[in-house]
Amino acid sequence: MPKQKTHKGAAARLGLTGTGKLMRRKSHVNNYRRKKNRRSKKDFDEMLVVDKTMVKKLKKLLPYGVK
């Protein structure tokens, strides 16, 4: 049985918590930074839990988790 390969794009974009939840970054972070106020830019710092409909697909891309 061959080894499964980790999808490097998914590994760079996603994080895994200690309890096994997948975390992602918010979108629209790098576009039009000067126009956005400080509060909205600060909101981009927090990570979000991946939606439960996507978890099964993303776990296939990350067979050994994320480092």
PQR file with spaces between the fields and no chain letter, atoms N, CA, C, O and H, PARSE charges and radii, in Angstrom:
ATOM       1  N    MET     1       0.838   -1.178    0.000 -0.4000 1.5000
ATOM       2  CA   MET     1       0.000    0.000    0.000 -0.0000 2.0000
ATOM       3  C    MET     1       0.888    1.249    0.000  0.5500 1.7000
ATOM       4  O    MET     1       1.701    1.417    0.910 -0.5500 1.4000
ATOM       5  N    PRO     2       0.752    2.123   -0.995 -0.5600 1.5000
ATOM       6  CA   PRO     2       1.601    3.321   -1.023  0.2800 2.0000
ATOM       7  C    PRO     2       1.168    4.339    0.018  0.5500 1.7000
ATOM       8  O    PRO     2       0.034    4.341    0.497 -0.5500 1.4000
ATOM       9  N    LYS     3       2.116    5.202    0.347 -0.4000 1.5000
ATOM      10  CA   LYS     3       1.810    6.261    1.302 -0.0000 2.0000
ATOM      11  C    LYS     3       0.902    7.300    0.664  0.5500 1.7000
ATOM      12  O    LYS     3       0.952    7.523   -0.546 -0.5500 1.4000
ATOM      13  H    LYS     3       3.037    5.201   -0.042  0.4000 1.0000
ATOM      14  N    GLN     4       0.069    7.936    1.490 -0.4000 1.5000
ATOM      15  CA   GLN     4      -0.763    9.030    0.999 -0.0000 2.0000
ATOM      16  C    GLN     4       0.040   10.321    1.087  0.5500 1.7000
ATOM      17  O    GLN     4       0.815   10.524    2.021 -0.5500 1.4000
ATOM      18  H    GLN     4       0.029    7.755    2.472  0.4000 1.0000
ATOM      19  N    LYS     5      -0.159   11.193    0.096 -0.4000 1.5000
ATOM      20  CA   LYS     5       0.572   12.451    0.089 -0.0000 2.0000
ATOM      21  C    LYS     5      -0.287   13.567    0.685  0.5500 1.7000
ATOM      22  O    LYS     5      -1.492   13.644    0.445 -0.5500 1.4000
ATOM      23  H    LYS     5      -0.788   11.028   -0.663  0.4000 1.0000
ATOM      24  N    THR     6       0.359   14.416    1.456 -0.4000 1.5000
ATOM      25  CA   THR     6      -0.303   15.588    2.020 -0.0000 2.0000
ATOM      26  C    THR     6      -0.398   16.664    0.953  0.5500 1.7000
ATOM      27  O    THR     6       0.578   16.919    0.247 -0.5500 1.4000
ATOM      28  H    THR     6       1.338   14.353    1.651  0.4000 1.0000
ATOM      29  N    HIS     7      -1.550   17.297    0.825 -0.4000 1.5000
ATOM      30  CA   HIS     7      -1.727   18.407   -0.105 -0.0000 2.0000
ATOM      31  C    HIS     7      -1.095   19.643    0.534  0.5500 1.7000
ATOM      32  O    HIS     7      -1.595   20.159    1.534 -0.5500 1.4000
ATOM      33  H    HIS     7      -2.343   17.089    1.398  0.4000 1.0000
ATOM      34  N    LYS     8       0.010   20.113   -0.053 -0.4000 1.5000
ATOM      35  CA   LYS     8       0.793   21.178    0.576 -0.0000 2.0000
ATOM      36  C    LYS     8       0.059   22.507    0.627  0.5500 1.7000
ATOM      37  O    LYS     8       0.272   23.292    1.551 -0.5500 1.4000
ATOM      38  H    LYS     8       0.416   19.694   -0.865  0.4000 1.0000
ATOM      39  N    GLY     9      -0.810   22.776   -0.355 -0.4000 1.5000
ATOM      40  CA   GLY     9      -1.595   24.006   -0.325 -0.0000 2.0000
ATOM      41  C    GLY     9      -2.551   24.014    0.841  0.5500 1.7000
ATOM      42  O    GLY     9      -2.716   25.037    1.506 -0.5500 1.4000
ATOM      43  H    GLY     9      -0.984   22.139   -1.106  0.4000 1.0000
ATOM      44  N    ALA    10      -3.183   22.888    1.096 -0.4000 1.5000
ATOM      45  CA   ALA    10      -4.107   22.778    2.229 -0.0000 2.0000
ATOM      46  C    ALA    10      -3.340   22.837    3.549  0.5500 1.7000
ATOM      47  O    ALA    10      -3.811   23.434    4.517 -0.5500 1.4000
ATOM      48  H    ALA    10      -3.050   22.058    0.556  0.4000 1.0000
ATOM      49  N    ALA    11      -2.168   22.223    3.586 -0.4000 1.5000
ATOM      50  CA   ALA    11      -1.376   22.225    4.812 -0.0000 2.0000
ATOM      51  C    ALA    11      -0.918   23.630    5.179  0.5500 1.7000
ATOM      52  O    ALA    11      -0.811   23.961    6.360 -0.5500 1.4000
ATOM      53  H    ALA    11      -1.785   21.739    2.799  0.4000 1.0000
ATOM      54  N    ALA    12      -0.645   24.466    4.164 -0.4000 1.5000
ATOM      55  CA   ALA    12      -0.210   25.829    4.431 -0.0000 2.0000
ATOM      56  C    ALA    12      -1.365   26.715    4.876  0.5500 1.7000
ATOM      57  O    ALA    12      -1.155   27.667    5.627 -0.5500 1.4000
ATOM      58  H    ALA    12      -0.732   24.197    3.205  0.4000 1.0000
ATOM      59  N    ARG    13      -2.569   26.421    4.432 -0.4000 1.5000
ATOM      60  CA   ARG    13      -3.711   27.293    4.709 -0.0000 2.0000
ATOM      61  C    ARG    13      -4.521   26.895    5.937  0.5500 1.7000
ATOM      62  O    ARG    13      -5.244   27.722    6.492 -0.5500 1.4000
ATOM      63  H    ARG    13      -2.740   25.647    3.823  0.4000 1.0000
ATOM      64  N    LEU    14      -4.410   25.659    6.361 -0.4000 1.5000
ATOM      65  CA   LEU    14      -5.243   25.159    7.453 -0.0000 2.0000
ATOM      66  C    LEU    14      -4.405   24.830    8.676  0.5500 1.7000
ATOM      67  O    LEU    14      -3.220   24.510    8.574 -0.5500 1.4000
ATOM      68  H    LEU    14      -3.823   24.987    5.910  0.4000 1.0000
ATOM      69  N    GLY    15      -5.046   24.916    9.830 -0.4000 1.5000
ATOM      70  CA   GLY    15      -4.409   24.516   11.070 -0.0000 2.0000
ATOM      71  C    GLY    15      -5.273   23.490   11.768  0.5500 1.7000
ATOM      72  O    GLY    15      -6.468   23.387   11.494 -0.5500 1.4000
ATOM      73  H    GLY    15      -6.008   25.176    9.913  0.4000 1.0000
ATOM      74  N    LEU    16      -4.686   22.743   12.654 -0.4000 1.5000
ATOM      75  CA   LEU    16      -5.400   21.709   13.380 -0.0000 2.0000
ATOM      76  C    LEU    16      -5.270   21.991   14.870  0.5500 1.7000
ATOM      77  O    LEU    16      -4.163   22.175   15.374 -0.5500 1.4000
ATOM      78  H    LEU    16      -3.714   22.826   12.876  0.4000 1.0000
ATOM      79  N    THR    17      -6.399   22.026   15.579 -0.4000 1.5000
ATOM      80  CA   THR    17      -6.368   22.276   17.015 -0.0000 2.0000
ATOM      81  C    THR    17      -6.039   20.988   17.762  0.5500 1.7000
ATOM      82  O    THR    17      -5.966   19.911   17.169 -0.5500 1.4000
ATOM      83  H    THR    17      -7.299   21.876   15.169  0.4000 1.0000
ATOM      84  N    GLY    18      -5.848   21.113   19.039 -0.4000 1.5000
ATOM      85  CA   GLY    18      -5.553   19.941   19.863 -0.0000 2.0000
ATOM      86  C    GLY    18      -6.710   18.961   19.919  0.5500 1.7000
ATOM      87  O    GLY    18      -6.502   17.764   20.116 -0.5500 1.4000
ATOM      88  H    GLY    18      -5.907   21.987   19.520  0.4000 1.0000
ATOM      89  N    THR    19      -7.939   19.460   19.745 -0.4000 1.5000
ATOM      90  CA   THR    19      -9.108   18.584   19.779 -0.0000 2.0000
ATOM      91  C    THR    19      -9.452   18.028   18.406  0.5500 1.7000
ATOM      92  O    THR    19     -10.387   17.239   18.278 -0.5500 1.4000
ATOM      93  H    THR    19      -8.108   20.432   19.585  0.4000 1.0000
ATOM      94  N    GLY    20      -8.699   18.432   17.359 -0.4000 1.5000
ATOM      95  CA   GLY    20      -8.906   17.875   16.025 -0.0000 2.0000
ATOM      96  C    GLY    20      -9.739   18.735   15.089  0.5500 1.7000
ATOM      97  O    GLY    20     -10.068   18.296   13.987 -0.5500 1.4000
ATOM      98  H    GLY    20      -7.939   19.074   17.462  0.4000 1.0000
ATOM      99  N    LYS    21     -10.086   19.942   15.496 -0.4000 1.5000
ATOM     100  CA   LYS    21     -10.864   20.821   14.614 -0.0000 2.0000
ATOM     101  C    LYS    21      -9.931   21.482   13.603  0.5500 1.7000
ATOM     102  O    LYS    21      -8.788   21.815   13.917 -0.5500 1.4000
ATOM     103  H    LYS    21      -9.818   20.299   16.391  0.4000 1.0000
ATOM     104  N    LEU    22     -10.436   21.665   12.391 -0.4000 1.5000
ATOM     105  CA   LEU    22      -9.680   22.374   11.365 -0.0000 2.0000
ATOM     106  C    LEU    22      -9.965   23.864   11.471  0.5500 1.7000
ATOM     107  O    LEU    22     -11.117   24.273   11.609 -0.5500 1.4000
ATOM     108  H    LEU    22     -11.364   21.394   12.136  0.4000 1.0000
ATOM     109  N    MET    23      -8.916   24.670   11.405 -0.4000 1.5000
ATOM     110  CA   MET    23      -9.048   26.122   11.493 -0.0000 2.0000
ATOM     111  C    MET    23      -8.559   26.739   10.192  0.5500 1.7000
ATOM     112  O    MET    23      -7.626   26.238    9.565 -0.5500 1.4000
ATOM     113  H    MET    23      -7.980   24.337   11.292  0.4000 1.0000
ATOM     114  N    ARG    24      -9.209   27.848    9.788 -0.4000 1.5000
ATOM     115  CA   ARG    24      -8.834   28.528    8.557 -0.0000 2.0000
ATOM     116  C    ARG    24      -8.737   30.025    8.806  0.5500 1.7000
ATOM     117  O    ARG    24      -9.217   30.540    9.816 -0.5500 1.4000
ATOM     118  H    ARG    24      -9.968   28.255   10.297  0.4000 1.0000
ATOM     119  N    ARG    25      -8.100   30.716    7.852 -0.4000 1.5000
ATOM     120  CA   ARG    25      -8.010   32.175    7.900 -0.0000 2.0000
ATOM     121  C    ARG    25      -9.219   32.798    7.240  0.5500 1.7000
ATOM     122  O    ARG    25      -9.881   32.149    6.429 -0.5500 1.4000
ATOM     123  H    ARG    25      -7.710   30.298    7.031  0.4000 1.0000
ATOM     124  N    LYS    26      -9.521   34.037    7.568 -0.4000 1.5000
ATOM     125  CA   LYS    26     -10.593   34.757    6.894 -0.0000 2.0000
ATOM     126  C    LYS    26     -10.121   35.184    5.506  0.5500 1.7000
ATOM     127  O    LYS    26      -8.922   35.309    5.258 -0.5500 1.4000
ATOM     128  H    LYS    26      -8.984   34.563    8.227  0.4000 1.0000
ATOM     129  N    SER    27     -11.075   35.402    4.612 -0.4000 1.5000
ATOM     130  CA   SER    27     -10.732   35.828    3.259 -0.0000 2.0000
ATOM     131  C    SER    27     -10.690   37.355    3.176  0.5500 1.7000
ATOM     132  O    SER    27     -11.057   38.046    4.126 -0.5500 1.4000
ATOM     133  H    SER    27     -12.049   35.300    4.813  0.4000 1.0000
ATOM     134  N    HIS    28     -10.242   37.868    2.041 -0.4000 1.5000
ATOM     135  CA   HIS    28     -10.176   39.308    1.740 -0.0000 2.0000
ATOM     136  C    HIS    28      -9.207   40.057    2.652  0.5500 1.7000
ATOM     137  O    HIS    28      -9.415   41.239    2.924 -0.5500 1.4000
ATOM     138  H    HIS    28      -9.944   37.306    1.269  0.4000 1.0000
ATOM     139  N    VAL    29      -8.172   39.405    3.122 -0.4000 1.5000
ATOM     140  CA   VAL    29      -7.241   40.037    4.047 -0.0000 2.0000
ATOM     141  C    VAL    29      -6.302   40.996    3.323  0.5500 1.7000
ATOM     142  O    VAL    29      -6.024   42.080    3.836 -0.5500 1.4000
ATOM     143  H    VAL    29      -8.003   38.444    2.901  0.4000 1.0000
ATOM     144  N    ASN    30      -5.816   40.629    2.163 -0.4000 1.5000
ATOM     145  CA   ASN    30      -4.748   41.391    1.536 -0.0000 2.0000
ATOM     146  C    ASN    30      -5.205   42.405    0.500  0.5500 1.7000
ATOM     147  O    ASN    30      -4.366   43.101   -0.073 -0.5500 1.4000
ATOM     148  H    ASN    30      -6.042   39.749    1.747  0.4000 1.0000
ATOM     149  N    ASN    31      -6.487   42.515    0.240 -0.4000 1.5000
ATOM     150  CA   ASN    31      -6.951   43.461   -0.771 -0.0000 2.0000
ATOM     151  C    ASN    31      -7.450   44.745   -0.117  0.5500 1.7000
ATOM     152  O    ASN    31      -8.219   44.704    0.843 -0.5500 1.4000
ATOM     153  H    ASN    31      -7.169   41.951    0.706  0.4000 1.0000
ATOM     154  N    TYR    32      -7.008   45.879   -0.642 -0.4000 1.5000
ATOM     155  CA   TYR    32      -7.483   47.202   -0.203 -0.0000 2.0000
ATOM     156  C    TYR    32      -7.294   47.425    1.290  0.5500 1.7000
ATOM     157  O    TYR    32      -8.224   47.815    1.996 -0.5500 1.4000
ATOM     158  H    TYR    32      -6.384   45.912   -1.422  0.4000 1.0000
ATOM     159  N    ARG    33      -6.100   47.177    1.751 -0.4000 1.5000
ATOM     160  CA   ARG    33      -5.821   47.322    3.184 -0.0000 2.0000
ATOM     161  C    ARG    33      -5.942   48.778    3.645  0.5500 1.7000
ATOM     162  O    ARG    33      -6.362   49.035    4.774 -0.5500 1.4000
ATOM     163  H    ARG    33      -5.344   46.860    1.178  0.4000 1.0000
ATOM     164  N    ARG    34      -5.579   49.729    2.781 -0.4000 1.5000
ATOM     165  CA   ARG    34      -5.593   51.132    3.196 -0.0000 2.0000
ATOM     166  C    ARG    34      -7.010   51.639    3.424  0.5500 1.7000
ATOM     167  O    ARG    34      -7.230   52.516    4.259 -0.5500 1.4000
ATOM     168  H    ARG    34      -5.238   49.520    1.864  0.4000 1.0000
ATOM     169  N    LYS    35      -7.965   51.093    2.690 -0.4000 1.5000
ATOM     170  CA   LYS    35      -9.357   51.550    2.815 -0.0000 2.0000
ATOM     171  C    LYS    35     -10.055   50.985    4.045  0.5500 1.7000
ATOM     172  O    LYS    35     -11.033   51.559    4.523 -0.5500 1.4000
ATOM     173  H    LYS    35      -7.786   50.381    2.011  0.4000 1.0000
ATOM     174  N    LYS    36      -9.566   49.879    4.552 -0.4000 1.5000
ATOM     175  CA   LYS    36     -10.238   49.232    5.676 -0.0000 2.0000
ATOM     176  C    LYS    36      -9.838   49.904    6.984  0.5500 1.7000
ATOM     177  O    LYS    36      -8.694   50.322    7.162 -0.5500 1.4000
ATOM     178  H    LYS    36      -8.772   49.412    4.164  0.4000 1.0000
ATOM     179  N    ASN    37     -10.795   49.998    7.886 -0.4000 1.5000
ATOM     180  CA   ASN    37     -10.475   50.616    9.168 -0.0000 2.0000
ATOM     181  C    ASN    37      -9.720   49.626   10.057  0.5500 1.7000
ATOM     182  O    ASN    37      -9.645   48.432    9.770 -0.5500 1.4000
ATOM     183  H    ASN    37     -11.724   49.658    7.741  0.4000 1.0000
ATOM     184  N    ARG    38      -9.181   50.146   11.110 -0.4000 1.5000
ATOM     185  CA   ARG    38      -8.321   49.350   11.986 -0.0000 2.0000
ATOM     186  C    ARG    38      -9.071   48.174   12.605  0.5500 1.7000
ATOM     187  O    ARG    38      -8.519   47.085   12.765 -0.5500 1.4000
ATOM     188  H    ARG    38      -9.241   51.117   11.343  0.4000 1.0000
ATOM     189  N    ARG    39     -10.314   48.405   12.945 -0.4000 1.5000
ATOM     190  CA   ARG    39     -11.104   47.349   13.598 -0.0000 2.0000
ATOM     191  C    ARG    39     -11.325   46.162   12.668  0.5500 1.7000
ATOM     192  O    ARG    39     -11.198   45.010   13.083 -0.5500 1.4000
ATOM     193  H    ARG    39     -10.762   49.289   12.815  0.4000 1.0000
ATOM     194  N    SER    40     -11.660   46.448   11.396 -0.4000 1.5000
ATOM     195  CA   SER    40     -11.906   45.347   10.466 -0.0000 2.0000
ATOM     196  C    SER    40     -10.619   44.599   10.152  0.5500 1.7000
ATOM     197  O    SER    40     -10.643   43.384    9.956 -0.5500 1.4000
ATOM     198  H    SER    40     -11.763   47.384   11.059  0.4000 1.0000
ATOM     199  N    LYS    41      -9.494   45.309   10.103 -0.4000 1.5000
ATOM     200  CA   LYS    41      -8.211   44.635    9.857 -0.0000 2.0000
ATOM     201  C    LYS    41      -7.831   43.760   11.041  0.5500 1.7000
ATOM     202  O    LYS    41      -7.225   42.702   10.871 -0.5500 1.4000
ATOM     203  H    LYS    41      -9.474   46.296   10.262  0.4000 1.0000
ATOM     204  N    LYS    42      -8.186   44.201   12.233 -0.4000 1.5000
ATOM     205  CA   LYS    42      -7.882   43.412   13.430 -0.0000 2.0000
ATOM     206  C    LYS    42      -8.724   42.140   13.477  0.5500 1.7000
ATOM     207  O    LYS    42      -8.290   41.121   14.012 -0.5500 1.4000
ATOM     208  H    LYS    42      -8.678   45.060   12.371  0.4000 1.0000
ATOM     209  N    ASP    43      -9.927   42.206   12.916 -0.4000 1.5000
ATOM     210  CA   ASP    43     -10.799   41.027   12.883 -0.0000 2.0000
ATOM     211  C    ASP    43     -10.222   39.913   12.020  0.5500 1.7000
ATOM     212  O    ASP    43     -10.557   38.743   12.201 -0.5500 1.4000
ATOM     213  H    ASP    43     -10.280   43.034   12.481  0.4000 1.0000
ATOM     214  N    PHE    44      -9.348   40.283   11.073 -0.4000 1.5000
ATOM     215  CA   PHE    44      -8.748   39.273   10.204 -0.0000 2.0000
ATOM     216  C    PHE    44      -7.731   38.401   10.942  0.5500 1.7000
ATOM     217  O    PHE    44      -7.359   37.341   10.440 -0.5500 1.4000
ATOM     218  H    PHE    44      -9.076   41.234   10.925  0.4000 1.0000
ATOM     219  N    ASP    45      -7.278   38.823   12.114 -0.4000 1.5000
ATOM     220  CA   ASP    45      -6.246   38.091   12.834 -0.0000 2.0000
ATOM     221  C    ASP    45      -6.733   36.756   13.395  0.5500 1.7000
ATOM     222  O    ASP    45      -5.951   35.817   13.546 -0.5500 1.4000
ATOM     223  H    ASP    45      -7.580   39.685   12.522  0.4000 1.0000
ATOM     224  N    GLU    46      -8.024   36.677   13.700 -0.4000 1.5000
ATOM     225  CA   GLU    46      -8.517   35.458   14.335 -0.0000 2.0000
ATOM     226  C    GLU    46      -8.792   34.363   13.310  0.5500 1.7000
ATOM     227  O    GLU    46      -9.183   34.635   12.174 -0.5500 1.4000
ATOM     228  H    GLU    46      -8.659   37.439   13.577  0.4000 1.0000
ATOM     229  N    MET    47      -8.583   33.138   13.731 -0.4000 1.5000
ATOM     230  CA   MET    47      -8.835   31.983   12.881 -0.0000 2.0000
ATOM     231  C    MET    47     -10.281   31.534   13.099  0.5500 1.7000
ATOM     232  O    MET    47     -10.851   31.735   14.172 -0.5500 1.4000
ATOM     233  H    MET    47      -8.265   32.917   14.654  0.4000 1.0000
ATOM     234  N    LEU    48     -10.863   30.922   12.062 -0.4000 1.5000
ATOM     235  CA   LEU    48     -12.235   30.436   12.128 -0.0000 2.0000
ATOM     236  C    LEU    48     -12.251   28.920   11.992  0.5500 1.7000
ATOM     237  O    LEU    48     -11.376   28.340   11.349 -0.5500 1.4000
ATOM     238  H    LEU    48     -10.400   30.758   11.191  0.4000 1.0000
ATOM     239  N    VAL    49     -13.236   28.289   12.591 -0.4000 1.5000
ATOM     240  CA   VAL    49     -13.410   26.842   12.451 -0.0000 2.0000
ATOM     241  C    VAL    49     -13.972   26.571   11.059  0.5500 1.7000
ATOM     242  O    VAL    49     -14.871   27.273   10.597 -0.5500 1.4000
ATOM     243  H    VAL    49     -13.947   28.760   13.112  0.4000 1.0000
ATOM     244  N    VAL    50     -13.441   25.555   10.399 -0.4000 1.5000
ATOM     245  CA   VAL    50     -13.916   25.181    9.066 -0.0000 2.0000
ATOM     246  C    VAL    50     -15.331   24.620    9.186  0.5500 1.7000
ATOM     247  O    VAL    50     -15.649   23.915   10.143 -0.5500 1.4000
ATOM     248  H    VAL    50     -12.711   24.984   10.775  0.4000 1.0000
ATOM     249  N    ASP    51     -16.168   24.937    8.217 -0.4000 1.5000
ATOM     250  CA   ASP    51     -17.555   24.481    8.225 -0.0000 2.0000
ATOM     251  C    ASP    51     -17.616   22.958    8.185  0.5500 1.7000
ATOM     252  O    ASP    51     -16.785   22.315    7.542 -0.5500 1.4000
ATOM     253  H    ASP    51     -15.909   25.510    7.439  0.4000 1.0000
ATOM     254  N    LYS    52     -18.594   22.388    8.867 -0.4000 1.5000
ATOM     255  CA   LYS    52     -18.676   20.930    8.986 -0.0000 2.0000
ATOM     256  C    LYS    52     -18.923   20.240    7.645  0.5500 1.7000
ATOM     257  O    LYS    52     -18.620   19.055    7.502 -0.5500 1.4000
ATOM     258  H    LYS    52     -19.269   22.910    9.389  0.4000 1.0000
ATOM     259  N    THR    53     -19.469   20.962    6.657 -0.4000 1.5000
ATOM     260  CA   THR    53     -19.695   20.354    5.340 -0.0000 2.0000
ATOM     261  C    THR    53     -18.390   20.153    4.577  0.5500 1.7000
ATOM     262  O    THR    53     -18.339   19.334    3.660 -0.5500 1.4000
ATOM     263  H    THR    53     -19.715   21.924    6.774  0.4000 1.0000
ATOM     264  N    MET    54     -17.338   20.880    4.935 -0.4000 1.5000
ATOM     265  CA   MET    54     -16.052   20.794    4.228 -0.0000 2.0000
ATOM     266  C    MET    54     -15.028   19.917    4.932  0.5500 1.7000
ATOM     267  O    MET    54     -14.008   19.562    4.340 -0.5500 1.4000
ATOM     268  H    MET    54     -17.380   21.545    5.680  0.4000 1.0000
ATOM     269  N    VAL    55     -15.284   19.565    6.179 -0.4000 1.5000
ATOM     270  CA   VAL    55     -14.278   18.871    6.988 -0.0000 2.0000
ATOM     271  C    VAL    55     -13.869   17.536    6.374  0.5500 1.7000
ATOM     272  O    VAL    55     -12.682   17.214    6.335 -0.5500 1.4000
ATOM     273  H    VAL    55     -16.112   19.854    6.660  0.4000 1.0000
ATOM     274  N    LYS    56     -14.825   16.765    5.899 -0.4000 1.5000
ATOM     275  CA   LYS    56     -14.524   15.439    5.355 -0.0000 2.0000
ATOM     276  C    LYS    56     -13.600   15.536    4.135  0.5500 1.7000
ATOM     277  O    LYS    56     -12.662   14.750    4.001 -0.5500 1.4000
ATOM     278  H    LYS    56     -15.790   17.026    5.931  0.4000 1.0000
ATOM     279  N    LYS    57     -13.869   16.503    3.248 -0.4000 1.5000
ATOM     280  CA   LYS    57     -13.039   16.689    2.056 -0.0000 2.0000
ATOM     281  C    LYS    57     -11.634   17.139    2.425  0.5500 1.7000
ATOM     282  O    LYS    57     -10.651   16.665    1.855 -0.5500 1.4000
ATOM     283  H    LYS    57     -14.632   17.141    3.357  0.4000 1.0000
ATOM     284  N    LEU    58     -11.546   18.053    3.379 -0.4000 1.5000
ATOM     285  CA   LEU    58     -10.243   18.591    3.740 -0.0000 2.0000
ATOM     286  C    LEU    58      -9.402   17.584    4.515  0.5500 1.7000
ATOM     287  O    LEU    58      -8.175   17.591    4.406 -0.5500 1.4000
ATOM     288  H    LEU    58     -12.344   18.437    3.842  0.4000 1.0000
ATOM     289  N    LYS    59     -10.032   16.735    5.284 -0.4000 1.5000
ATOM     290  CA   LYS    59      -9.276   15.707    6.014 -0.0000 2.0000
ATOM     291  C    LYS    59      -8.617   14.713    5.062  0.5500 1.7000
ATOM     292  O    LYS    59      -7.578   14.137    5.384 -0.5500 1.4000
ATOM     293  H    LYS    59     -11.028   16.729    5.373  0.4000 1.0000
ATOM     294  N    LYS    60      -9.224   14.510    3.883 -0.4000 1.5000
ATOM     295  CA   LYS    60      -8.614   13.629    2.884 -0.0000 2.0000
ATOM     296  C    LYS    60      -7.342   14.248    2.324  0.5500 1.7000
ATOM     297  O    LYS    60      -6.405   13.535    1.965 -0.5500 1.4000
ATOM     298  H    LYS    60     -10.069   14.978    3.622  0.4000 1.0000
ATOM     299  N    LEU    61      -7.309   15.574    2.251 -0.4000 1.5000
ATOM     300  CA   LEU    61      -6.112   16.260    1.757 -0.0000 2.0000
ATOM     301  C    LEU    61      -4.999   16.249    2.798  0.5500 1.7000
ATOM     302  O    LEU    61      -3.826   16.405    2.456 -0.5500 1.4000
ATOM     303  H    LEU    61      -8.070   16.153    2.543  0.4000 1.0000
ATOM     304  N    LEU    62      -5.356   16.066    4.054 -0.4000 1.5000
ATOM     305  CA   LEU    62      -4.389   16.081    5.134 -0.0000 2.0000
ATOM     306  C    LEU    62      -4.424   14.754    5.899  0.5500 1.7000
ATOM     307  O    LEU    62      -4.885   14.716    7.040 -0.5500 1.4000
ATOM     308  H    LEU    62      -6.308   15.939    4.331  0.4000 1.0000
ATOM     309  N    PRO    63      -3.945   13.670    5.290 -0.5600 1.5000
ATOM     310  CA   PRO    63      -4.095   12.355    5.919  0.2800 2.0000
ATOM     311  C    PRO    63      -3.327   12.206    7.230  0.5500 1.7000
ATOM     312  O    PRO    63      -3.700   11.385    8.067 -0.5500 1.4000
ATOM     313  N    TYR    64      -2.267   12.983    7.422 -0.4000 1.5000
ATOM     314  CA   TYR    64      -1.468   12.855    8.631 -0.0000 2.0000
ATOM     315  C    TYR    64      -1.566   14.089    9.521  0.5500 1.7000
ATOM     316  O    TYR    64      -0.751   14.260   10.428 -0.5500 1.4000
ATOM     317  H    TYR    64      -1.964   13.650    6.742  0.4000 1.0000
ATOM     318  N    GLY    65      -2.546   14.946    9.277 -0.4000 1.5000
ATOM     319  CA   GLY    65      -2.701   16.163   10.062 -0.0000 2.0000
ATOM     320  C    GLY    65      -1.803   17.267    9.538  0.5500 1.7000
ATOM     321  O    GLY    65      -1.191   17.142    8.478 -0.5500 1.4000
ATOM     322  H    GLY    65      -3.208   14.808    8.541  0.4000 1.0000
ATOM     323  N    VAL    66      -1.735   18.340   10.292 -0.4000 1.5000
ATOM     324  CA   VAL    66      -0.932   19.512    9.919 -0.0000 2.0000
ATOM     325  C    VAL    66       0.127   19.723   10.963  0.5500 1.7000
ATOM     326  O    VAL    66      -0.134   19.572   12.156 -0.5500 1.4000
ATOM     327  H    VAL    66      -2.232   18.442   11.154  0.4000 1.0000
ATOM     328  N    LYS    67       1.331   20.072   10.530 -0.4000 1.5000
ATOM     329  CA   LYS    67       2.395   20.344   11.500 -0.0000 2.0000
ATOM     330  C    LYS    67       2.456   21.806   11.809  0.5500 1.7000
ATOM     331  O    LYS    67       3.290   22.234   12.607 -0.5500 1.4000
ATOM     332  H    LYS    67       1.543   20.195    9.560  0.4000 1.0000
